[in-house]
Amino acid sequence: MDDLVVTGVLGLTGLYLAAVILLFAIYFFGRLMYISLAAGDFGLVLRGSIAILIAGSVYLAVGCWLRKTDQI
Amino acid sequence: MAHVLVSPLNWGLGHATRDIPVIKTLLDHHHEVTIAACGNARSVLEREFPECRSVDFPDYPVPYSASRFFLPKFVAFFPLILKAISDERKNLDLILAKDPYDLIISDNRLGVYASKIPSVFITHQLHYHLPLIFWPAELFAVAMNGFQHEKYRHIIVPDNPPTQTALAGKLSRPGTDATKKRVYFSGILTSTHKCDGEEDLDYLIMISGPEPQRTRLEKILLQQVHKIEGRCVILLGSPGNSGTWKQSDTYSIIPYASTRDKEGLMNRAKFIICRSGYTSMMEIAELGKRHALFIPTPGQTEQEYLSWYYEKKGWFHSQSQYRLNLPVDIGLAQQPRYTGFPAISKTKENVKRLYDQVLAQYLER
């Protein structure tokens, strides 16, 4: 098979795999938060929410920085 | 005399029409040109160059979407596009086995190159623009582009170098060393010429681009066109119909016009309303039109970026088709703060320089 096609297939597999892992992470954290909320463990819900907020902010900040520095 | 294979992508006519000045220059230098394309792109080039041989060379499925969320469908189409590239590589081998070639010119066809024949790639998109939330995918696309560009001797970008006069903004900015080493900024390339004559048409509305968004824009504009004053021609870009449907004393509707007729109308227009596709942008730059309103195709990130970029630069006003108010937006677009594109070199000069500095080294040996 042509190397362009092989690289494309590998790249695509990586991209789809990343999407599946992301969806699984969303499902896992969502479920954990729901169970904690139902069990009345508000401390865990708070810590989880803060962790998600920080992770999301860092992710967006990196994107903004890449755009500001003309890297994307 | 050398033999050149020219292969444009058939996603709209923009790739084929910007290759017209390149093919003309090759023929002027007495080289033989074979056109390898499919669909309307092939038809346009066959009509323009009846003296050239042409071969049917299928390309990729078009992942256009009915909704404003183009990206998910585009990603879902990737496997089909990869399969098409694989077929394209096999078909290219068959074409190259039949005749000897000295140069391959691929216009945005990712699989059209050969290791033993010098190959050049024409694209205005060295960089894809995605919503900020998908920044890892944008970085990934830059790296993939760099890998693909390694297959070519030159990457010809029909834009000015990434300075204040770059019409494609970040889209034409090289991102990897492989691309930087090969990139050649040719300046704009378009088959549209500036003609002497009076600008006797107040408005030219060009409704083009992929369905079903083309028809949606047609409906939106036809509902509002009676609100504007002045002589107006509406070009529907709908090849299934023909003739002129005269609607009123002030405006007429032309279902489809040839490239020459369209060129004539664009020359006559004082104000142009169209999609913000890069081919239209090069045409407007070539004609030196200073007043226009752009309506990006929903979900097409390239057009949405160009609209945003021109607004930011103060060159042209853009409006989403969902928020369009024709009289208000035309008024805004005519404000003095919109200056039109800066003065740049035109196609005639650009294509001559492209031939002398890039193509001639492979053809005049």
Interface residues (C-beta under 8 A of the other chain):
Chain A: M1 D2 L4 V5 T7 G8 V9 G11 L12 L15 A18 L60 V62 G63 C64 L66 R67 D70 Q71 I72
Chain B: V75 F78 P79 L82 I85 S86 R89 L110 G111 H127 L132 I133 W135 P136 A137 E138 L139 F140 V142 M144 F147 Q148 K151 K170 R173 G175
